[in-house]
């Protein structure tokens, strides 16, 4: 596994811990379909959260959130609906929300974490 | 993370409108949008502001930033909003005191390195801010001198964004930068033009003084080399100096066209557009943003059109509205702008295309038709607004080389003009007019200023014979009053009227 993939993996692990600590219930991780991959699907109260996790060693090549542009968000929305289509029971009568977690640091466990709730 | 507000100024014409800049961060992925009818230059502020902030030690939060320019329906142009946008952004990001920022007006363009660059129109913008009751304005270092001309507002000149941020309480290091300067004013060495240089044209000098005293529009016609341009150029030197608020208006227009303004110049402007000037050049144009034309730059001063018949007819007729109302309106697809344009018009023309028609000892080579066409370039309505029609003849060689100088200097002429204008404005107190040239004819014919029948007799006879029109009749009366003011008389007598008729004679032909 390349170093960057390892960091990404570790970042997702840290994000999942963060979400659990916030009271989220993790429903799915690294769910794949033809259109792409969702990092984390979680549930909090009655809201279904599709979470994109982005980890970067430093901001030298931009902030992690800068990688989640318009195009990426549109794809995440499509993926979110694909997930609900694949899991009709879990998704029933639940609102969907897009979230992003950005991590900056070489070590995912000590990296600075930022969490955006309810992306458009 | 929140909302912050500050102020900038949008200019339409010379009128400044205060624009509130709101910056708001929302918890979304990073984006930077400017709304509120920005033009292309203003839309590009996104990049300038982002880089300038980074290079000034101001870290913009990586969130969605929306900058709104309010009133949102007013179109906004140019790069002068950069500084305000950067300051509002930094304040919304919590780096500056939102309170300090709220009461300050910011004007200036930003370089990518964070330096504040000069913009055009700072003077009218600062003026608008002062009038709106703001106490503090921050302007580019290079525009400091012109901003300081506006009384009643505290002006800070900033060389860099970091300097502005520190002023608003940011904890940033203020680098010692070389301030961006305006290009040095391109002022040609001008020798003072004095009336004393004019030799052997006593009659013309006299007419020039009358024109100055009464604010009468004037036409000089004569062969090439007779001294028409020489005379016209000396008109600003004998016109009264501008009052401070008038000089400020003139300086505001200079600032608007991007000329550096260092001090208030009390001498009236003299604008002499070339005869190839288009209507847009005279009136003002621009596609997205209005640019004032020659007429506007001549506001409070002299507009001199040399070789008048060579101008496009449409361009000449565009003078009619400002001559009537003292303002000019520029209509374009996207906007209308209104500018002040109260000027004294001086026209110069040759008698015919070759210039020799009617000149003693010279032969005119023009066919009769072209002479007529030449003279008819001036439309009747424009001619109607010219009070003085003066024939200027070539000076005899003996006088030109004799070394004698005219006894009338500009300084003494200006004294007479000021005294005459004083008399006129005393008489016109309580009316909207200040000089004789502005007074409508009815007032001189019918009102309290009506002259006794004995004085009017020669003029009335001319009117009955049909050698003067009623319009020309009014103009003769106006001139007669100015001549009386110059002579220190209470009202015009037979002599003044005769002299006025003489100055008017060109229109009888």
Contacts between the chains, C-beta under 8 A, distances in Angstrom:
chain1	res1	chain2	res2	distance
A	63	B	30	6.5
A	63	B	62	4.0
A	65	B	29	4.8
A	65	B	30	5.3
A	65	B	62	5.0
A	65	B	63	7.7
A	66	B	29	7.5
A	66	B	30	5.1
A	66	B	62	6.4
A	68	B	29	4.4
A	69	B	29	7.0
A	70	B	31	8.0
A	73	B	29	6.8
A	100	B	29	6.3
A	102	B	62	8.0
A	116	B	27	5.2
A	116	B	28	6.6
A	116	B	29	6.8
A	116	B	63	7.9
A	117	B	27	6.6
A	118	B	27	7.4
A	119	B	28	5.8
A	119	B	29	6.2
A	120	B	28	6.1
